[in-house]
């Protein structure tokens, strides 16, 4: 059994999730009070375009945390400075976006135009987190959980998953930039649809194609160990 796999398996989940959980908790504590204030002071709040950035921010926080949580089970590599930079860059981008959504007295305080442009760049830059997972996953670090052959298969399927997911996020950012330049902020509803579709489709792919082999490999490895 690989000592490297044991070492990373013991520490990777904590390193991977602790910081991002803290940062996403802070982001949630900022956007939720703003959203509540918006709902309280705006008449017919669901009929204004300003509500879409609010909902998108909540969705972003959920997706960021959810995909990092997925990474605990399906990703492994030796951490380095990239694993510090990416979560902080993502969170700084979130805090920057939320600065345009502050509201105290009037809906006019919300800057949807600036938020939309920032959202476009946030998504394009954020796709780097998916591409980083694609390049860095190491099959050798799963050999304390499954055979090397199964670890290679898992690595390849996971790489495909995060590569396509990365291009999905990159496309969404590019699309948002396109309608931002056209000053079509009301098209943000399309971004909301795309984000929800991204979440549903890639969760289905994970459950249908990645998870079954992963679980089967764990069972085979455990059974083989019991037989010995």
C-alpha positions in Angstrom: 0.0 0.0 0.0 1.4 3.4 -1.0 2.6 5.6 1.9 2.0 8.6 -0.3 -1.6 7.6 -0.7 -2.0 7.1 3.0 -0.5 10.5 3.8 -2.6 12.4 1.3 -5.7 10.5 2.2 -5.3 11.5 5.9 -4.7 15.2 5.3 -6.1 16.1 1.8 -9.8 16.4 2.8 -9.0 18.8 5.7 -6.7 21.0 3.7 -9.1 21.0 0.8 -12.3 21.9 2.5 -11.6 23.8 5.7 -10.6 27.1 4.2 -13.3 27.1 1.5 -16.0 26.3 4.1 -14.9 29.3 6.2 -14.8 31.6 3.2 -18.2 30.4 1.8 -19.7 30.8 5.3 -18.5 34.4 5.3 -19.9 35.0 1.8 -23.3 33.5 2.9 -23.4 35.8 6.0 -23.0 38.8 3.6 -25.5 38.0 0.9 -28.3 36.6 3.0 -29.0 39.8 5.0 -28.8 41.8 1.8 -31.3 39.5 0.1 -33.6 39.8 3.1 -33.4 43.6 3.0 -34.1 43.5 -0.7 -37.2 41.4 -0.2 -38.4 43.6 2.7 -38.1 47.0 1.0 -38.7 46.3 -2.7 -42.3 46.1 -3.9 -42.8 43.1 -6.1 -39.2 42.0 -5.5 -39.4 39.0 -7.9 -40.4 41.2 -10.9 -37.1 43.2 -11.0 -33.9 42.2 -12.7 -32.0 43.0 -9.5 -33.2 39.8 -7.9 -31.4 37.6 -10.4 -27.8 38.6 -9.2 -29.0 37.9 -5.6 -30.2 34.4 -6.5 -27.1 33.8 -8.7 -24.8 34.7 -5.7 -26.6 32.2 -3.5 -26.2 29.6 -6.3 -22.5 30.3 -6.7 -21.9 29.9 -3.0 -23.7 26.5 -3.1 -21.9 25.3 -6.2 -18.4 26.3 -5.0 -18.9 24.5 -1.7 -20.6 21.5 -3.3 -17.8 21.0 -5.8 -15.1 21.3 -3.2 -17.0 18.8 -1.1 -17.1 16.4 -4.1 -13.4 16.9 -4.4 -12.8 15.4 -1.0 -14.0 12.0 -2.3 -13.0 12.0 -6.0 -9.8 14.1 -6.1 -6.3 13.7 -4.7 -2.9 15.4 -5.2 -0.1 16.8 -3.2 -1.3 20.3 -2.1 0.8 23.4 -3.0 0.4 27.1 -3.2 -2.2 26.7 -6.0 -4.6 25.2 -3.4 -4.3 28.4 -1.4 -4.5 30.8 -4.3 -7.6 29.4 -6.0 -10.0 29.4 -3.0 -8.9 32.9 -2.0 -9.2 34.2 -5.6 -12.7 32.7 -5.8 -13.8 34.2 -2.5 -12.3 37.6 -3.3 -14.3 37.5 -6.5 -17.4 36.7 -4.6 -16.9 39.5 -2.1 -16.3 41.9 -5.0 -19.5 40.9 -6.7 -21.5 41.2 -3.5 -20.2 44.8 -3.1 -22.5 45.7 -6.0 -25.6 44.2 -4.3 -25.6 46.2 -1.1 -29.0 47.7 -0.4 -30.3 49.7 2.5 -33.1 52.0 1.3 -33.7 51.7 -2.4 -33.3 49.3 -5.3 -31.3 52.0 -7.1 -28.4 51.2 -4.8 -27.9 47.9 -6.6 -25.4 48.2 -9.5 -26.5 45.4 -11.9 -24.4 46.7 -14.8 -21.1 46.4 -12.8 -22.2 43.2 -11.2 -22.9 41.6 -14.6 -19.4 42.5 -15.9 -17.8 41.3 -12.7 -19.8 38.1 -12.9 -18.5 37.4 -16.4 -14.9 37.7 -15.4 -15.5 35.8 -12.2 -16.9 32.8 -14.1 -14.1 32.8 -16.7 -11.4 33.0 -14.0 -13.3 30.5 -11.8 -13.1 27.9 -14.5 -9.4 27.6 -13.7 -10.4 25.7 -10.5 -11.9 22.9 -12.7 -8.9 22.9 -15.0 -6.5 22.6 -12.1 -8.4 19.5 -10.9 -8.1 18.1 -14.4 -4.3 18.5 -14.6 -3.4 17.6 -11.0 -5.4 14.5 -10.0 -2.9 11.7 -9.3 -4.0 8.0 -9.7 -1.1 6.8 -7.4 -2.7 8.6 -4.5 -5.8 6.3 -4.6 -3.9 3.1 -4.2 -4.8 2.8 -0.5 -8.4 2.6 -1.6 -8.4 0.6 -4.9 -6.1 -1.2 -7.3 -3.8 0.7 -9.5 -5.8 -0.3 -12.6 -9.0 1.0 -11.1 -7.3 4.1 -9.9 -6.2 4.9 -13.4 -9.7 4.4 -14.7 -11.0 6.7 -11.9 -8.4 9.3 -12.7 -9.4 9.3 -16.4 -13.1 9.6 -15.8 -12.7 12.3 -13.2 -10.4 14.3 -15.5 -13.0 14.2 -18.2 -15.7 15.3 -15.7 -13.7 18.3 -14.5 -12.5 19.3 -18.0 -16.0 19.5 -19.4 -17.2 21.2 -16.3 -14.5 23.8 -16.6 -15.4 24.5 -20.2 -19.1 24.8 -19.1 -18.1 27.5 -16.6 -15.8 29.2 -19.1 -18.6 29.3 -21.7 -21.0 30.8 -19.1 -18.6 33.5 -18.3 -18.0 34.3 -22.0 -21.7 34.4 -22.6 -22.2 36.8 -19.6 -19.5 39.0 -21.0 -21.2 39.1 -24.4 -24.5 40.4 -23.1 -22.8 42.7 -20.6 -21.1 44.4 -23.5 -24.5 44.6 -25.2 -26.0 46.1 -21.9 -28.6 43.3 -21.8 -28.6 42.8 -18.1 -32.1 41.3 -18.3 -30.5 38.3 -20.0 -29.1 37.3 -16.6 -32.1 35.0 -16.4 -30.4 32.9 -19.1 -27.3 32.8 -16.8 -29.5 31.6 -14.0 -30.8 28.8 -16.2 -27.3 27.8 -17.4 -26.0 27.7 -13.8 -28.9 25.5 -12.7 -28.4 23.3 -15.7 -24.7 23.0 -15.0 -25.5 21.8 -11.4 -28.1 19.3 -12.5 -26.3 17.9 -15.5 -22.9 17.5 -13.8 -24.5 16.0 -10.7 -26.2 13.4 -13.0 -22.9 12.7 -14.7 -21.1 12.3 -11.4 -23.8 9.9 -10.0 -24.2 8.0 -13.3 -20.6 7.6 -14.5 -18.0 8.5 -11.9 -19.4 7.3 -8.6 -20.4 3.8 -9.6 -16.9 2.8 -10.7 -15.4 4.5 -7.6 -17.7 2.6 -5.2 -17.2 -0.6 -7.1 -13.4 -0.2 -6.9 -13.6 0.4 -3.1 -15.7 -2.7 -2.6 -13.3 -4.8 -4.7 -10.3 -3.6 -2.9 -11.9 -4.2 0.5 -13.0 -7.7 -0.6 -9.5 -8.5 -1.8 -8.1 -7.3 1.5 -10.5 -9.5 3.5 -9.6 -12.5 1.4 -5.9 -12.1 2.4 
